[in-house]
Amino acid sequence: MATAFKAFLNSPVGPRTTHFWGPVSNWGFILAGMADMNKPPELISGHMTAVMCVYSGLFMRFAWVVRPRNYFLMATHASNESVQLYQLSRYARAQGYLEKKEPEAQQ
């Protein structure tokens, strides 16, 4: 058990590197997005939420390409992408972007 913990501490993605602390700090975005789920959708910034979606999408790709592959970072950004897409759908619904449009009657 102690050797496994020591191996984790000294690994290339362990807690002594930014490959560990970067994803840990990004969980703040996810927790904030989850806390905002109970707020009215009129308070959501569509532009900022869209930027967060692009940001997480780009960094998911980065986490997959970087060596050593950082699964923790990828899981963090996948979670953030999910939360932000949900918030973006709430915003779009509140703004009327997702309403069904009735076809205009032909005369």
Gaussian input, Z-matrix of N, CA and C with variables (Angstrom, degrees):
# hf/3-21g

backbone

0 1
 N
 C     1     B1
 C     2     B2     1     A1
 N     3     B3     2     A2     1     D1
 C     4     B4     3     A3     2     D2
 C     5     B5     4     A4     3     D3
 N     6     B6     5     A5     4     D4
 C     7     B7     6     A6     5     D5
 C     8     B8     7     A7     6     D6
 N     9     B9     8     A8     7     D7
 C    10    B10     9     A9     8     D8
 C    11    B11    10    A10     9     D9
 N    12    B12    11    A11    10    D10
 C    13    B13    12    A12    11    D11
 C    14    B14    13    A13    12    D12
 N    15    B15    14    A14    13    D13
 C    16    B16    15    A15    14    D14
 C    17    B17    16    A16    15    D15
 N    18    B18    17    A17    16    D16
 C    19    B19    18    A18    17    D17
 C    20    B20    19    A19    18    D18
 N    21    B21    20    A20    19    D19
 C    22    B22    21    A21    20    D20
 C    23    B23    22    A22    21    D21
 N    24    B24    23    A23    22    D22
 C    25    B25    24    A24    23    D23
 C    26    B26    25    A25    24    D24
 N    27    B27    26    A26    25    D25
 C    28    B28    27    A27    26    D26
 C    29    B29    28    A28    27    D27
 N    30    B30    29    A29    28    D28
 C    31    B31    30    A30    29    D29
 C    32    B32    31    A31    30    D30
 N    33    B33    32    A32    31    D31
 C    34    B34    33    A33    32    D32
 C    35    B35    34    A34    33    D33
 N    36    B36    35    A35    34    D34
 C    37    B37    36    A36    35    D35
 C    38    B38    37    A37    36    D36
 N    39    B39    38    A38    37    D37
 C    40    B40    39    A39    38    D38
 C    41    B41    40    A40    39    D39
 N    42    B42    41    A41    40    D40
 C    43    B43    42    A42    41    D41
 C    44    B44    43    A43    42    D42
 N    45    B45    44    A44    43    D43
 C    46    B46    45    A45    44    D44
 C    47    B47    46    A46    45    D45
 N    48    B48    47    A47    46    D46
 C    49    B49    48    A48    47    D47
 C    50    B50    49    A49    48    D48
 N    51    B51    50    A50    49    D49
 C    52    B52    51    A51    50    D50
 C    53    B53    52    A52    51    D51
 N    54    B54    53    A53    52    D52
 C    55    B55    54    A54    53    D53
 C    56    B56    55    A55    54    D54
 N    57    B57    56    A56    55    D55
 C    58    B58    57    A57    56    D56
 C    59    B59    58    A58    57    D57
 N    60    B60    59    A59    58    D58
 C    61    B61    60    A60    59    D59
 C    62    B62    61    A61    60    D60
 N    63    B63    62    A62    61    D61
 C    64    B64    63    A63    62    D62
 C    65    B65    64    A64    63    D63
 N    66    B66    65    A65    64    D64
 C    67    B67    66    A66    65    D65
 C    68    B68    67    A67    66    D66
 N    69    B69    68    A68    67    D67
 C    70    B70    69    A69    68    D68
 C    71    B71    70    A70    69    D69
 N    72    B72    71    A71    70    D70
 C    73    B73    72    A72    71    D71
 C    74    B74    73    A73    72    D72
 N    75    B75    74    A74    73    D73
 C    76    B76    75    A75    74    D74
 C    77    B77    76    A76    75    D75
 N    78    B78    77    A77    76    D76
 C    79    B79    78    A78    77    D77
 C    80    B80    79    A79    78    D78
 N    81    B81    80    A80    79    D79
 C    82    B82    81    A81    80    D80
 C    83    B83    82    A82    81    D81
 N    84    B84    83    A83    82    D82
 C    85    B85    84    A84    83    D83
 C    86    B86    85    A85    84    D84
 N    87    B87    86    A86    85    D85
 C    88    B88    87    A87    86    D86
 C    89    B89    88    A88    87    D87
 N    90    B90    89    A89    88    D88
 C    91    B91    90    A90    89    D89
 C    92    B92    91    A91    90    D90
 N    93    B93    92    A92    91    D91
 C    94    B94    93    A93    92    D92
 C    95    B95    94    A94    93    D93
 N    96    B96    95    A95    94    D94
 C    97    B97    96    A96    95    D95
 C    98    B98    97    A97    96    D96
 N    99    B99    98    A98    97    D97
 C   100   B100    99    A99    98    D98
 C   101   B101   100   A100    99    D99
 N   102   B102   101   A101   100   D100
 C   103   B103   102   A102   101   D101
 C   104   B104   103   A103   102   D102
 N   105   B105   104   A104   103   D103
 C   106   B106   105   A105   104   D104
 C   107   B107   106   A106   105   D105
 N   108   B108   107   A107   106   D106
 C   109   B109   108   A108   107   D107
 C   110   B110   109   A109   108   D108
 N   111   B111   110   A110   109   D109
 C   112   B112   111   A111   110   D110
 C   113   B113   112   A112   111   D111
 N   114   B114   113   A113   112   D112
 C   115   B115   114   A114   113   D113
 C   116   B116   115   A115   114   D114
 N   117   B117   116   A116   115   D115
 C   118   B118   117   A117   116   D116
 C   119   B119   118   A118   117   D117
 N   120   B120   119   A119   118   D118
 C   121   B121   120   A120   119   D119
 C   122   B122   121   A121   120   D120
 N   123   B123   122   A122   121   D121
 C   124   B124   123   A123   122   D122
 C   125   B125   124   A124   123   D123
 N   126   B126   125   A125   124   D124
 C   127   B127   126   A126   125   D125
 C   128   B128   127   A127   126   D126
 N   129   B129   128   A128   127   D127
 C   130   B130   129   A129   128   D128
 C   131   B131   130   A130   129   D129
 N   132   B132   131   A131   130   D130
 C   133   B133   132   A132   131   D131
 C   134   B134   133   A133   132   D132
 N   135   B135   134   A134   133   D133
 C   136   B136   135   A135   134   D134
 C   137   B137   136   A136   135   D135
 N   138   B138   137   A137   136   D136
 C   139   B139   138   A138   137   D137
 C   140   B140   139   A139   138   D138
 N   141   B141   140   A140   139   D139
 C   142   B142   141   A141   140   D140
 C   143   B143   142   A142   141   D141
 N   144   B144   143   A143   142   D142
 C   145   B145   144   A144   143   D143
 C   146   B146   145   A145   144   D144
 N   147   B147   146   A146   145   D145
 C   148   B148   147   A147   146   D146
 C   149   B149   148   A148   147   D147
 N   150   B150   149   A149   148   D148
 C   151   B151   150   A150   149   D149
 C   152   B152   151   A151   150   D150
 N   153   B153   152   A152   151   D151
 C   154   B154   153   A153   152   D152
 C   155   B155   154   A154   153   D153
 N   156   B156   155   A155   154   D154
 C   157   B157   156   A156   155   D155
 C   158   B158   157   A157   156   D156
 N   159   B159   158   A158   157   D157
 C   160   B160   159   A159   158   D158
 C   161   B161   160   A160   159   D159
 N   162   B162   161   A161   160   D160
 C   163   B163   162   A162   161   D161
 C   164   B164   163   A163   162   D162
 N   165   B165   164   A164   163   D163
 C   166   B166   165   A165   164   D164
 C   167   B167   166   A166   165   D165
 N   168   B168   167   A167   166   D166
 C   169   B169   168   A168   167   D167
 C   170   B170   169   A169   168   D168
 N   171   B171   170   A170   169   D169
 C   172   B172   171   A171   170   D170
 C   173   B173   172   A172   171   D171
 N   174   B174   173   A173   172   D172
 C   175   B175   174   A174   173   D173
 C   176   B176   175   A175   174   D174
 N   177   B177   176   A176   175   D175
 C   178   B178   177   A177   176   D176
 C   179   B179   178   A178   177   D177
 N   180   B180   179   A179   178   D178
 C   181   B181   180   A180   179   D179
 C   182   B182   181   A181   180   D180
 N   183   B183   182   A182   181   D181
 C   184   B184   183   A183   182   D182
 C   185   B185   184   A184   183   D183
 N   186   B186   185   A185   184   D184
 C   187   B187   186   A186   185   D185
 C   188   B188   187   A187   186   D186
 N   189   B189   188   A188   187   D187
 C   190   B190   189   A189   188   D188
 C   191   B191   190   A190   189   D189
 N   192   B192   191   A191   190   D190
 C   193   B193   192   A192   191   D191
 C   194   B194   193   A193   192   D192
 N   195   B195   194   A194   193   D193
 C   196   B196   195   A195   194   D194
 C   197   B197   196   A196   195   D195
 N   198   B198   197   A197   196   D196
 C   199   B199   198   A198   197   D197
 C   200   B200   199   A199   198   D198
 N   201   B201   200   A200   199   D199
 C   202   B202   201   A201   200   D200
 C   203   B203   202   A202   201   D201
 N   204   B204   203   A203   202   D202
 C   205   B205   204   A204   203   D203
 C   206   B206   205   A205   204   D204
 N   207   B207   206   A206   205   D205
 C   208   B208   207   A207   206   D206
 C   209   B209   208   A208   207   D207
 N   210   B210   209   A209   208   D208
 C   211   B211   210   A210   209   D209
 C   212   B212   211   A211   210   D210
 N   213   B213   212   A212   211   D211
 C   214   B214   213   A213   212   D212
 C   215   B215   214   A214   213   D213
 N   216   B216   215   A215   214   D214
 C   217   B217   216   A216   215   D215
 C   218   B218   217   A217   216   D216
 N   219   B219   218   A218   217   D217
 C   220   B220   219   A219   218   D218
 C   221   B221   220   A220   219   D219
 N   222   B222   221   A221   220   D220
 C   223   B223   222   A222   221   D221
 C   224   B224   223   A223   222   D222
 N   225   B225   224   A224   223   D223
 C   226   B226   225   A225   224   D224
 C   227   B227   226   A226   225   D225
 N   228   B228   227   A227   226   D226
 C   229   B229   228   A228   227   D227
 C   230   B230   229   A229   228   D228
 N   231   B231   230   A230   229   D229
 C   232   B232   231   A231   230   D230
 C   233   B233   232   A232   231   D231
 N   234   B234   233   A233   232   D232
 C   235   B235   234   A234   233   D233
 C   236   B236   235   A235   234   D234
 N   237   B237   236   A236   235   D235
 C   238   B238   237   A237   236   D236
 C   239   B239   238   A238   237   D237
 N   240   B240   239   A239   238   D238
 C   241   B241   240   A240   239   D239
 C   242   B242   241   A241   240   D240
 N   243   B243   242   A242   241   D241
 C   244   B244   243   A243   242   D242
 C   245   B245   244   A244   243   D243
 N   246   B246   245   A245   244   D244
 C   247   B247   246   A246   245   D245
 C   248   B248   247   A247   246   D246
 N   249   B249   248   A248   247   D247
 C   250   B250   249   A249   248   D248
 C   251   B251   250   A250   249   D249
 N   252   B252   251   A251   250   D250
 C   253   B253   252   A252   251   D251
 C   254   B254   253   A253   252   D252
 N   255   B255   254   A254   253   D253
 C   256   B256   255   A255   254   D254
 C   257   B257   256   A256   255   D255
 N   258   B258   257   A257   256   D256
 C   259   B259   258   A258   257   D257
 C   260   B260   259   A259   258   D258
 N   261   B261   260   A260   259   D259
 C   262   B262   261   A261   260   D260
 C   263   B263   262   A262   261   D261
 N   264   B264   263   A263   262   D262
 C   265   B265   264   A264   263   D263
 C   266   B266   265   A265   264   D264
 N   267   B267   266   A266   265   D265
 C   268   B268   267   A267   266   D266
 C   269   B269   268   A268   267   D267
 N   270   B270   269   A269   268   D268
 C   271   B271   270   A270   269   D269
 C   272   B272   271   A271   270   D270
 N   273   B273   272   A272   271   D271
 C   274   B274   273   A273   272   D272
 C   275   B275   274   A274   273   D273
 N   276   B276   275   A275   274   D274
 C   277   B277   276   A276   275   D275
 C   278   B278   277   A277   276   D276
 N   279   B279   278   A278   277   D277
 C   280   B280   279   A279   278   D278
 C   281   B281   280   A280   279   D279
 N   282   B282   281   A281   280   D280
 C   283   B283   282   A282   281   D281
 C   284   B284   283   A283   282   D282
 N   285   B285   284   A284   283   D283
 C   286   B286   285   A285   284   D284
 C   287   B287   286   A286   285   D285
 N   288   B288   287   A287   286   D286
 C   289   B289   288   A288   287   D287
 C   290   B290   289   A289   288   D288
 N   291   B291   290   A290   289   D289
 C   292   B292   291   A291   290   D290
 C   293   B293   292   A292   291   D291
 N   294   B294   293   A293   292   D292
 C   295   B295   294   A294   293   D293
 C   296   B296   295   A295   294   D294
 N   297   B297   296   A296   295   D295
 C   298   B298   297   A297   296   D296
 C   299   B299   298   A298   297   D297
 N   300   B300   299   A299   298   D298
 C   301   B301   300   A300   299   D299
 C   302   B302   301   A301   300   D300
 N   303   B303   302   A302   301   D301
 C   304   B304   303   A303   302   D302
 C   305   B305   304   A304   303   D303
 N   306   B306   305   A305   304   D304
 C   307   B307   306   A306   305   D305
 C   308   B308   307   A307   306   D306
 N   309   B309   308   A308   307   D307
 C   310   B310   309   A309   308   D308
 C   311   B311   310   A310   309   D309
 N   312   B312   311   A311   310   D310
 C   313   B313   312   A312   311   D311
 C   314   B314   313   A313   312   D312
 N   315   B315   314   A314   313   D313
 C   316   B316   315   A315   314   D314
 C   317   B317   316   A316   315   D315
 N   318   B318   317   A317   316   D316
 C   319   B319   318   A318   317   D317
 C   320   B320   319   A319   318   D318

   B1=1.4513
   B2=1.5235
   B3=1.3015
   B4=1.4649
   B5=1.5269
   B6=1.3259
   B7=1.4616
   B8=1.5284
   B9=1.3269
   B10=1.4688
   B11=1.5243
   B12=1.3224
   B13=1.4641
   B14=1.5201
   B15=1.3344
   B16=1.4649
   B17=1.5280
   B18=1.3257
   B19=1.4622
   B20=1.5214
   B21=1.3504
   B22=1.4614
   B23=1.5287
   B24=1.3287
   B25=1.4666
   B26=1.5198
   B27=1.3230
   B28=1.4614
   B29=1.5229
   B30=1.3312
   B31=1.4659
   B32=1.5328
   B33=1.3375
   B34=1.4713
   B35=1.5315
   B36=1.3341
   B37=1.4720
   B38=1.5264
   B39=1.3041
   B40=1.4654
   B41=1.5164
   B42=1.3243
   B43=1.4665
   B44=1.5283
   B45=1.2922
   B46=1.4652
   B47=1.5249
   B48=1.3251
   B49=1.4664
   B50=1.5236
   B51=1.3178
   B52=1.4635
   B53=1.5233
   B54=1.3399
   B55=1.4634
   B56=1.5287
   B57=1.3088
   B58=1.4605
   B59=1.5219
   B60=1.3223
   B61=1.4609
   B62=1.5206
   B63=1.3217
   B64=1.4679
   B65=1.5233
   B66=1.3381
   B67=1.4651
   B68=1.5305
   B69=1.3143
   B70=1.4686
   B71=1.5238
   B72=1.3230
   B73=1.4640
   B74=1.5305
   B75=1.3237
   B76=1.4624
   B77=1.5220
   B78=1.3204
   B79=1.4649
   B80=1.5213
   B81=1.3169
   B82=1.4604
   B83=1.5279
   B84=1.3555
   B85=1.4626
   B86=1.5272
   B87=1.3145
   B88=1.4640
   B89=1.5220
   B90=1.3162
   B91=1.4639
   B92=1.5262
   B93=1.3253
   B94=1.4684
   B95=1.5280
   B96=1.3214
   B97=1.4683
   B98=1.5175
   B99=1.3267
   B100=1.4646
   B101=1.5253
   B102=1.3180
   B103=1.4713
   B104=1.5276
   B105=1.3268
   B106=1.4615
   B107=1.5255
   B108=1.3188
   B109=1.4631
   B110=1.5238
   B111=1.3247
   B112=1.4590
   B113=1.5220
   B114=1.3109
   B115=1.4702
   B116=1.5282
   B117=1.3263
   B118=1.4680
   B119=1.5288
   B120=1.3242
   B121=1.4732
   B122=1.5251
   B123=1.3186
   B124=1.4632
   B125=1.5274
   B126=1.3279
   B127=1.4614
   B128=1.5281
   B129=1.3300
   B130=1.4656
   B131=1.5241
   B132=1.3176
   B133=1.4621
   B134=1.5294
   B135=1.3118
   B136=1.4588
   B137=1.5154
   B138=1.3300
   B139=1.4654
   B140=1.5356
   B141=1.3195
   B142=1.4667
   B143=1.5176
   B144=1.3199
   B145=1.4591
   B146=1.5257
   B147=1.3214
   B148=1.4642
   B149=1.5246
   B150=1.3238
   B151=1.4668
   B152=1.5330
   B153=1.3235
   B154=1.4730
   B155=1.5288
   B156=1.3269
   B157=1.4704
   B158=1.5237
   B159=1.3324
   B160=1.4702
   B161=1.5283
   B162=1.3264
   B163=1.4662
   B164=1.5305
   B165=1.3241
   B166=1.4642
   B167=1.5188
   B168=1.3294
   B169=1.4620
   B170=1.5227
   B171=1.3254
   B172=1.4666
   B173=1.5278
   B174=1.3238
   B175=1.4552
   B176=1.5236
   B177=1.3351
   B178=1.4714
   B179=1.5275
   B180=1.3235
   B181=1.4704
   B182=1.5337
   B183=1.3361
   B184=1.4555
   B185=1.5282
   B186=1.3281
   B187=1.4637
   B188=1.5218
   B189=1.3242
   B190=1.4576
   B191=1.5299
   B192=1.3258
   B193=1.4624
   B194=1.5234
   B195=1.3317
   B196=1.4593
   B197=1.5400
   B198=1.3095
   B199=1.4697
   B200=1.5074
   B201=1.2944
   B202=1.4603
   B203=1.5263
   B204=1.3242
   B205=1.4600
   B206=1.5313
   B207=1.3214
   B208=1.4616
   B209=1.5294
   B210=1.3247
   B211=1.4669
   B212=1.5285
   B213=1.3176
   B214=1.4591
   B215=1.5305
   B216=1.3226
   B217=1.4613
   B218=1.5224
   B219=1.3190
   B220=1.4593
   B221=1.5282
   B222=1.3164
   B223=1.4673
   B224=1.5244
   B225=1.3203
   B226=1.4647
   B227=1.5263
   B228=1.3115
   B229=1.4584
   B230=1.5228
   B231=1.3241
   B232=1.4678
   B233=1.5279
   B234=1.3169
   B235=1.4658
   B236=1.5254
   B237=1.3242
   B238=1.4645
   B239=1.5234
   B240=1.3144
   B241=1.4700
   B242=1.5214
   B243=1.3206
   B244=1.4646
   B245=1.5225
   B246=1.3153
   B247=1.4646
   B248=1.5287
   B249=1.3193
   B250=1.4663
   B251=1.5317
   B252=1.3322
   B253=1.4657
   B254=1.5248
   B255=1.3266
   B256=1.4620
   B257=1.5276
   B258=1.3270
   B259=1.4596
   B260=1.5362
   B261=1.3318
   B262=1.4566
   B263=1.5319
   B264=1.3185
   B265=1.4656
   B266=1.5217
   B267=1.3218
   B268=1.4682
   B269=1.5256
   B270=1.3317
   B271=1.4600
   B272=1.5319
   B273=1.3318
   B274=1.4637
   B275=1.5278
   B276=1.3210
   B277=1.4578
   B278=1.5317
   B279=1.3231
   B280=1.4637
   B281=1.5255
   B282=1.3193
   B283=1.4676
   B284=1.5288
   B285=1.3326
   B286=1.4588
   B287=1.5104
   B288=1.3219
   B289=1.4636
   B290=1.5231
   B291=1.3104
   B292=1.4626
   B293=1.5314
   B294=1.3209
   B295=1.4614
   B296=1.5159
   B297=1.3305
   B298=1.4540
   B299=1.5244
   B300=1.3041
   B301=1.4582
   B302=1.5236
   B303=1.3005
   B304=1.4682
   B305=1.5205
   B306=1.3240
   B307=1.4585
   B308=1.5299
   B309=1.3103
   B310=1.4571
   B311=1.5159
   B312=1.3185
   B313=1.4668
   B314=1.5197
   B315=1.3163
   B316=1.4542
   B317=1.5295
   B318=1.2862
   B319=1.4642
   B320=1.4944
   A1=110.51
   A2=117.09
   A3=120.91
   A4=110.66
   A5=117.84
   A6=119.76
   A7=110.70
   A8=116.87
   A9=119.72
   A10=110.30
   A11=117.19
   A12=120.92
   A13=110.33
   A14=116.26
   A15=120.31
   A16=110.43
   A17=116.43
   A18=119.51
   A19=110.86
   A20=116.88
   A21=120.74
   A22=110.93
   A23=116.73
   A24=120.23
   A25=112.12
   A26=116.67
   A27=121.47
   A28=113.59
   A29=118.39
   A30=120.37
   A31=110.31
   A32=117.19
   A33=120.39
   A34=113.89
   A35=117.86
   A36=120.98
   A37=110.83
   A38=116.52
   A39=122.03
   A40=113.02
   A41=116.65
   A42=121.08
   A43=114.97
   A44=117.63
   A45=119.90
   A46=111.52
   A47=116.15
   A48=120.35
   A49=110.85
   A50=115.39
   A51=119.89
   A52=111.31
   A53=117.29
   A54=120.35
   A55=111.15
   A56=117.34
   A57=122.06
   A58=111.15
   A59=117.77
   A60=121.19
   A61=113.21
   A62=117.75
   A63=120.39
   A64=111.56
   A65=118.13
   A66=119.19
   A67=113.31
   A68=117.25
   A69=119.36
   A70=109.89
   A71=116.79
   A72=119.14
   A73=111.60
   A74=117.69
   A75=120.35
   A76=112.71
   A77=118.12
   A78=119.26
   A79=110.88
   A80=118.13
   A81=120.99
   A82=111.51
   A83=117.34
   A84=121.23
   A85=110.63
   A86=115.19
   A87=120.46
   A88=110.38
   A89=116.42
   A90=120.21
   A91=111.06
   A92=117.20
   A93=120.23
   A94=110.47
   A95=116.96
   A96=120.48
   A97=111.87
   A98=116.02
   A99=119.33
   A100=110.76
   A101=117.30
   A102=120.48
   A103=110.50
   A104=117.26
   A105=121.16
   A106=113.29
   A107=118.21
   A108=120.51
   A109=112.21
   A110=117.35
   A111=120.89
   A112=112.74
   A113=117.06
   A114=120.95
   A115=109.38
   A116=117.50
   A117=119.72
   A118=111.35
   A119=117.48
   A120=120.28
   A121=113.79
   A122=117.76
   A123=120.04
   A124=111.64
   A125=117.06
   A126=120.80
   A127=113.30
   A128=117.22
   A129=121.18
   A130=109.97
   A131=115.85
   A132=121.15
   A133=108.00
   A134=116.08
   A135=120.61
   A136=112.71
   A137=116.45
   A138=120.47
   A139=110.86
   A140=116.51
   A141=119.23
   A142=111.52
   A143=117.05
   A144=120.42
   A145=110.13
   A146=117.38
   A147=120.56
   A148=111.08
   A149=116.74
   A150=120.69
   A151=110.41
   A152=116.55
   A153=119.74
   A154=111.29
   A155=117.64
   A156=121.14
   A157=110.78
   A158=116.40
   A159=120.57
   A160=110.18
   A161=116.58
   A162=122.33
   A163=111.14
   A164=116.43
   A165=119.04
   A166=111.21
   A167=116.85
   A168=119.41
   A169=111.88
   A170=116.46
   A171=120.38
   A172=111.66
   A173=116.49
   A174=118.80
   A175=113.22
   A176=118.02
   A177=118.85
   A178=108.78
   A179=115.73
   A180=120.17
   A181=110.59
   A182=116.63
   A183=120.87
   A184=110.95
   A185=117.01
   A186=120.60
   A187=111.40
   A188=116.70
   A189=120.21
   A190=111.23
   A191=117.13
   A192=121.26
   A193=112.91
   A194=117.26
   A195=120.88
   A196=110.79
   A197=115.75
   A198=120.67
   A199=108.91
   A200=121.56
   A201=126.87
   A202=110.30
   A203=115.42
   A204=121.71
   A205=109.52
   A206=116.28
   A207=120.82
   A208=109.93
   A209=115.67
   A210=121.26
   A211=111.58
   A212=117.50
   A213=121.41
   A214=110.01
   A215=117.07
   A216=121.21
   A217=110.60
   A218=116.54
   A219=120.11
   A220=110.96
   A221=117.36
   A222=120.59
   A223=111.04
   A224=116.30
   A225=120.50
   A226=110.63
   A227=117.02
   A228=119.85
   A229=112.13
   A230=118.33
   A231=119.95
   A232=110.01
   A233=116.76
   A234=120.65
   A235=110.51
   A236=116.67
   A237=119.98
   A238=110.89
   A239=116.80
   A240=120.59
   A241=110.26
   A242=117.00
   A243=121.30
   A244=111.34
   A245=116.23
   A246=120.47
   A247=110.41
   A248=117.28
   A249=120.20
   A250=111.43
   A251=118.17
   A252=119.90
   A253=110.78
   A254=116.65
   A255=119.51
   A256=110.25
   A257=116.92
   A258=120.67
   A259=110.44
   A260=116.77
   A261=120.37
   A262=110.67
   A263=117.34
   A264=119.75
   A265=110.88
   A266=118.00
   A267=120.91
   A268=110.01
   A269=116.32
   A270=121.16
   A271=110.45
   A272=116.49
   A273=120.97
   A274=111.04
   A275=116.97
   A276=121.00
   A277=110.47
   A278=117.02
   A279=121.28
   A280=111.80
   A281=116.92
   A282=120.77
   A283=112.05
   A284=116.70
   A285=120.44
   A286=114.49
   A287=118.40
   A288=121.13
   A289=112.48
   A290=118.20
   A291=121.20
   A292=113.02
   A293=116.80
   A294=119.69
   A295=109.77
   A296=115.24
   A297=119.61
   A298=108.04
   A299=115.62
   A300=120.12
   A301=108.54
   A302=115.02
   A303=120.98
   A304=108.04
   A305=117.00
   A306=118.03
   A307=109.52
   A308=115.03
   A309=119.90
   A310=109.11
   A311=114.81
   A312=119.73
   A313=110.45
   A314=115.21
   A315=121.03
   A316=108.50
   A317=118.65
   A318=121.62
   A319=111.49
   D1=-45.69
   D2=-178.98
   D3=-66.13
   D4=-35.38
   D5=179.85
   D6=-70.97
   D7=-35.31
   D8=177.38
   D9=-66.30
   D10=-41.00
   D11=178.45
   D12=-66.07
   D13=-40.53
   D14=178.99
   D15=-65.90
   D16=-37.68
   D17=177.15
   D18=-65.17
   D19=-38.60
   D20=176.46
   D21=-64.02
   D22=-43.57
   D23=179.47
   D24=-59.61
   D25=-38.26
   D26=-175.29
   D27=-96.37
   D28=5.00
   D29=-178.00
   D30=-73.32
   D31=161.50
   D32=-179.52
   D33=-65.44
   D34=-15.95
   D35=177.60
   D36=-120.05
   D37=23.57
   D38=-178.37
   D39=-81.06
   D40=-178.43
   D41=-174.49
   D42=-70.73
   D43=0.45
   D44=176.10
   D45=-96.55
   D46=9.81
   D47=-177.36
   D48=-127.85
   D49=165.10
   D50=174.51
   D51=-73.44
   D52=-17.88
   D53=176.74
   D54=-64.84
   D55=-18.18
   D56=177.17
   D57=-98.07
   D58=-49.14
   D59=-172.76
   D60=-75.22
   D61=-25.98
   D62=174.92
   D63=-60.18
   D64=-53.90
   D65=177.53
   D66=-62.85
   D67=-35.48
   D68=179.09
   D69=-61.27
   D70=-44.11
   D71=-179.09
   D72=-70.43
   D73=-29.17
   D74=179.01
   D75=-69.27
   D76=-16.84
   D77=176.76
   D78=-64.50
   D79=-17.52
   D80=174.51
   D81=-61.78
   D82=-38.12
   D83=176.54
   D84=-61.74
   D85=-42.91
   D86=-177.26
   D87=-67.14
   D88=-45.58
   D89=179.83
   D90=-64.22
   D91=-38.47
   D92=177.90
   D93=-65.69
   D94=-41.37
   D95=178.09
   D96=-64.14
   D97=-38.76
   D98=178.57
   D99=-68.83
   D100=-36.73
   D101=177.86
   D102=-66.78
   D103=-31.82
   D104=-179.64
   D105=-76.09
   D106=-9.13
   D107=179.91
   D108=-63.92
   D109=-23.48
   D110=-179.64
   D111=-90.84
   D112=-5.98
   D113=-179.39
   D114=-87.13
   D115=157.50
   D116=178.96
   D117=-63.49
   D118=142.75
   D119=-177.42
   D120=-66.04
   D121=-15.74
   D122=178.57
   D123=-67.77
   D124=-18.78
   D125=-179.99
   D126=-85.57
   D127=-7.77
   D128=-176.84
   D129=-77.27
   D130=133.27
   D131=174.07
   D132=-87.94
   D133=113.02
   D134=-179.08
   D135=-63.31
   D136=-40.20
   D137=-179.00
   D138=-65.86
   D139=-46.37
   D140=-178.30
   D141=-67.37
   D142=-38.03
   D143=178.94
   D144=-65.55
   D145=-40.44
   D146=176.99
   D147=-63.85
   D148=-40.12
   D149=177.47
   D150=-62.64
   D151=-41.20
   D152=178.48
   D153=-64.46
   D154=-34.58
   D155=176.63
   D156=-64.74
   D157=-45.76
   D158=178.93
   D159=-64.47
   D160=-44.24
   D161=178.91
   D162=-55.78
   D163=-49.59
   D164=-177.71
   D165=-68.92
   D166=-35.71
   D167=177.04
   D168=-62.69
   D169=-43.60
   D170=179.00
   D171=-65.12
   D172=-42.29
   D173=-177.69
   D174=-76.08
   D175=-21.28
   D176=170.72
   D177=-64.48
   D178=-42.63
   D179=177.75
   D180=-62.98
   D181=-44.10
   D182=178.33
   D183=-59.18
   D184=-44.18
   D185=-178.37
   D186=-63.90
   D187=-28.63
   D188=179.40
   D189=-78.88
   D190=-34.76
   D191=-174.73
   D192=-84.62
   D193=-34.81
   D194=-174.97
   D195=-61.88
   D196=147.51
   D197=176.61
   D198=-113.95
   D199=128.02
   D200=-0.79
   D201=-71.57
   D202=146.40
   D203=-178.18
   D204=-58.52
   D205=128.73
   D206=-173.07
   D207=-104.96
   D208=91.04
   D209=-178.53
   D210=-68.77
   D211=-31.84
   D212=179.42
   D213=-64.85
   D214=-43.71
   D215=177.54
   D216=-65.23
   D217=-39.57
   D218=179.67
   D219=-65.19
   D220=-42.94
   D221=178.33
   D222=-64.58
   D223=-37.62
   D224=178.47
   D225=-62.46
   D226=-47.23
   D227=-177.98
   D228=-74.18
   D229=-30.17
   D230=174.10
   D231=-64.91
   D232=-39.90
   D233=177.16
   D234=-65.33
   D235=-43.58
   D236=178.72
   D237=-64.61
   D238=-39.35
   D239=178.39
   D240=-60.25
   D241=-42.21
   D242=179.48
   D243=-63.06
   D244=-47.25
   D245=-179.20
   D246=-64.16
   D247=-44.16
   D248=-177.00
   D249=-69.48
   D250=-36.14
   D251=176.95
   D252=-65.67
   D253=-36.90
   D254=175.74
   D255=-63.93
   D256=-44.33
   D257=179.01
   D258=-63.65
   D259=-39.18
   D260=178.91
   D261=-64.93
   D262=-37.04
   D263=177.32
   D264=-67.96
   D265=-36.55
   D266=175.64
   D267=-63.20
   D268=-43.15
   D269=178.78
   D270=-61.94
   D271=-47.01
   D272=-177.93
   D273=-63.53
   D274=-39.46
   D275=177.58
   D276=-64.64
   D277=-43.28
   D278=-179.05
   D279=-66.70
   D280=-32.34
   D281=-179.78
   D282=-84.16
   D283=-8.16
   D284=179.05
   D285=87.81
   D286=12.24
   D287=-179.66
   D288=-73.58
   D289=-22.89
   D290=-176.07
   D291=-105.77
   D292=15.62
   D293=178.28
   D294=-75.54
   D295=147.74
   D296=175.11
   D297=-76.02
   D298=130.52
   D299=179.49
   D300=-97.94
   D301=130.80
   D302=178.37
   D303=-78.21
   D304=135.55
   D305=176.77
   D306=-67.50
   D307=140.75
   D308=-179.06
   D309=-70.57
   D310=138.86
   D311=-178.92
   D312=-71.58
   D313=133.55
   D314=178.34
   D315=-84.71
   D316=138.84
   D317=-179.93
   D318=-102.37

